Amino acid sequence: MKKSKRPMSAIFTVISIVAVILVLVYINQSKQSEKLKEASLKKLSEVEKLLEMDLDNDYPAMPRDLAKLHGDMTRLLYSGLEDEEIKELAIMIRELYDEEFLAINSEEKYLADLYTDIAYWHQLDRRIEYNLVVNKDSEKQYTIDGVEYANAFVSFTITEKGQTSELWRYTMRKDKDNKWKILGWEYVPDNKN
């Protein structure tokens, strides 16, 4: 009789160990799921905040602020939003662009190009993690033929197979309503101004 109890206790011990392991795996998965959910909610609330912005009354006053807002919107566009959120944010971001820029980029073309670019980034598992307005000492405001222009710089931290940083120079000009509008932007290689 003693021999039959030993295999039963060994089986019970193995089952107990497996049960403990399964519980630990479940707890770990729950924690990871909760972290992903929190990150998703944070991103969603940031998108909601931007979409609720009233650009008629709260338009960025300074070129640096405009570059920051555009950088935030761009980061969110490239961070895994749903198609409807992408469209809403993309239409809103166009309110930051200069009339000349809008004239050569129709809404349909802009959206098609944006969706294609985002799909390509998604395929590469590439996303913008952070953005920061930098190089304040390199910013310039100047006037050409009575029209005011400005430059500002945004650094984007991009995750793909590692993290890299890219520096982009924004060129802006004041419109007829005295608001800074984005005329264009360009990549600054090797973080040179």
N, C-alpha and C positions, 0 to 999 in steps of 0.2 A: 503494500500500500504506500509506503514512503516513496517508492520509485514513481508512481503515477502523480504524486503531488508536485514533485520537482518540475516535470515538464509543464504542468499547469501554471506554476508560479513563474517559470521562465517565459511562457507565452503571455501571461499577465504583465510582466515587466516590459516586454517588447511592445505590447499594445499600449501601455502607459507612456513609454518613451515616444512612440509614434504620435500619440495623441498630443503630448506636450509640444512636439515639433510642429504639428499641424496648427495648434493654437498660436504658437509664436510666429509662424509664417502668416497666418491670418491677421494677427495684430500688426505685423510689419506692413502687409499690403494695405490694411486700413489706414495706417498712418501716412503711407505714400499717397494713397488716394485722397486723403484729407488735405495734404499739402498741395497736390495738383488742383484740387477744388478751390482752395484758398487763393492760389495764384490766378486761377481762371476768374474768380470773382473780383480780385483786385484789378485785373486787366479789364474786365467788363465794366467795373465801376469807373475806371479811368476813361474808357470809351464813352460811357454814358455822360460823364462830366463834360467831356469835350463836345459831344453832340448837343448838350443842353446849353452850351455857350451861346450868348447873344453877341455875335460879332458886330452888329450895328452899334451896340452900346459899350461893349467891352473889347474893342479891337486893340491889338497891341500898339502901344504908342511909340516904342523905340524899335529900331531895326533888330537889335539883339533879342528883344522879346518876340518879335515876329519869327526870327530864325528858331528860337526855342520852341514856339508853338508848332511850327512846321516840322521840326525834328521829332517832337512828341507824337504828332499825328503819323508821320512816316514810320516811326518805330512800331506803333500799334498796327498800322496796315500790314507790316511784315512780321507780325507775331502770331499769326494763326487765327484771325477773326473769321466769323461766318460771312458768307457772301453778302448778305443784306447789310451787315455792319460795315463791310468794306465799301459798299456802294454809298451808304450814307456819309461815311467819313471822307470818301474821295470827293463827293460833291461838295462837302463843306470845305475841304482843303482848297478847292478851286477858288473860293472867296478870298484867299490870300494871294492869288496870282495877279500879276499885272495884265491889263487889257491886251497888250501886244502878245504876251505869252498865251493867253486864252485864244486869241485870234488864230494862232497857228496850231492849237491843240483843241479840237472840238471835244465836247463832253464824251461823245461816243468813242472817238479815237483814244482819248485819254483813258477811259474805263477799260477798253479792250486791251490797250498796252499794259495798264496796271494789273489786270487779272492775269495776263500772260506772264508778266514779270513775277508776280506773287506765286503763281503755279510753279514757275521755274525754281524760285527760292525754296518752295515747299519740297520739290523733288530733290533738291540738294540738302535738305534738312538744315537750311540756313535761316537765321533770324537775327533781328536787331535786338540786342539785350538792353543796351543803354544808349542814351544820347546826352550830350552836354555841350553847351555853348562855351567856346574856348577862345584863346588868343585875343583877349580884349584890347591889348596894346597894338594889334595889327588891324583892328577895325578902322575903316575910313568912311567919312562922309564928305562928299564933294559935289560940286555943281558944274553941270555942262549945259551951255545954252539956256541958262535959267531954270534948269530942272535939277532937283536934288536926288543924288544917288547915295547908296551906302553899301558896305560889305560887312558881313558877319560870318563867323566860322562855327561849324557844328562838327563835333567828333562823335562818330557812331561806333559802338563796340558790337562787333558781329560775331556770332557763334556759328561755326560750321563743324570742322573737325578739330577745332581749337578756337581760341579767341583772337581776333585781330581788330585793329582800330583803323577807321578811315576818316580822313578829314575832308570836309566839303565847305567850299566858299559860296556863300549866298550873295547874289547881287540884287539889290532892291532899289526902287525909286518911288518917289511920292507921286500919288495920283492927283487928280483935280480936286478931290475932297481932302487933300492933305494927309492921306493915309499912306503908310509904307506898304508897297506891294512887291511880291517876289517876281523879279524879271527872269531869273534863272539861277542855276547852281552848277558848280563843277567840282569834280574830284581834285584834290590837291595831293599829288603823289609824294610819298615819303614825308608827309607832315610838314612840307615847306609851304610858306606863304608866298 
